[in-house]
Amino acid sequence: MKKAKVLLLLPLFLAPAAHAGKVETIQQVLARQCDKKVRYEDALTLVRLLYLSCIPGTYVNVDEKCRVACLKPNSGAVIGR
């Protein structure tokens, strides 16, 4: 029974680490290109916008004053549209 609980809870602990590198990259890009410091939680919400649902080679409007190139490395399937 304990093993079953551990196996059920394990994905919950690993899920935040799935986007860890992407979040730091978003924070660095926004700091460099927009002179904007973004909290971890706010950068986490931008993962979908800047990595998953954009088309490589295009620009994404983060807000009124900040426009960043899509961070998706290749032109695979667009997710979330």
C-alpha positions as CSV (number, residue, x, y, z in Angstrom):
1,M,0.0,0.0,0.0
2,K,2.8,2.4,0.8
3,K,4.5,1.7,-2.5
4,A,1.2,2.5,-4.3
5,K,1.0,5.9,-2.5
6,V,4.6,6.7,-3.3
7,L,4.1,5.8,-7.0
8,L,1.0,8.0,-7.1
9,L,2.7,11.0,-5.5
10,L,6.0,10.7,-7.4
11,P,4.7,12.5,-10.5
12,L,3.5,15.5,-8.4
13,F,7.1,16.0,-7.2
14,L,8.7,15.6,-10.6
15,A,6.2,17.8,-12.5
16,P,7.7,21.2,-11.5
17,A,11.1,20.1,-12.6
18,A,9.9,19.4,-16.1
19,H,10.0,23.0,-17.1
20,A,12.9,24.1,-14.9
21,G,15.4,25.0,-17.6
22,K,12.8,26.7,-19.7
23,V,11.7,29.0,-16.9
24,E,15.2,30.2,-16.2
25,T,15.7,30.7,-19.9
26,I,12.6,32.9,-20.1
27,Q,13.7,34.9,-17.2
28,Q,17.1,35.5,-18.8
29,V,15.6,36.4,-22.2
30,L,13.2,38.9,-20.7
31,A,15.9,40.5,-18.6
32,R,18.2,40.8,-21.6
33,Q,15.7,41.9,-24.3
34,C,13.1,43.7,-22.4
35,D,14.9,44.9,-19.2
36,K,12.2,43.2,-17.3
37,K,12.7,41.0,-14.2
38,V,10.1,38.3,-14.0
39,R,9.2,36.1,-11.0
40,Y,9.5,32.3,-11.4
41,E,5.7,31.8,-11.3
42,D,5.1,34.4,-14.0
43,A,7.9,32.9,-16.2
44,L,6.3,29.5,-15.7
45,T,3.0,30.7,-17.2
46,L,5.0,32.0,-20.2
47,V,6.4,28.5,-21.0
48,R,3.3,27.7,-23.1
49,L,3.4,31.0,-24.9
50,L,7.1,31.1,-25.7
51,Y,7.8,27.4,-26.2
52,L,4.7,25.3,-26.9
53,S,2.2,27.3,-28.9
54,C,4.5,29.6,-31.0
55,I,6.0,29.0,-34.4
56,P,9.8,29.1,-34.6
57,G,11.1,32.2,-36.4
58,T,8.1,34.4,-35.3
59,Y,7.9,36.9,-32.5
60,V,5.6,36.7,-29.4
61,N,4.1,39.7,-27.6
62,V,4.8,39.2,-23.9
63,D,3.1,42.5,-23.1
64,E,2.6,45.9,-24.8
65,K,6.3,46.9,-24.6
66,C,8.0,43.5,-24.9
67,R,8.3,41.3,-28.0
68,V,10.4,38.2,-27.9
69,A,11.4,35.6,-30.5
70,C,9.8,32.2,-30.2
71,L,12.1,30.0,-28.1
72,K,10.9,26.7,-29.6
73,P,14.0,25.0,-31.2
74,N,12.3,23.3,-34.2
75,S,9.1,23.5,-36.2
76,G,7.5,20.3,-34.9
77,A,3.8,20.1,-34.1
78,V,2.3,23.2,-32.5
79,I,0.7,22.3,-29.2
80,G,-2.1,24.0,-27.5
81,R,-3.9,25.6,-30.5
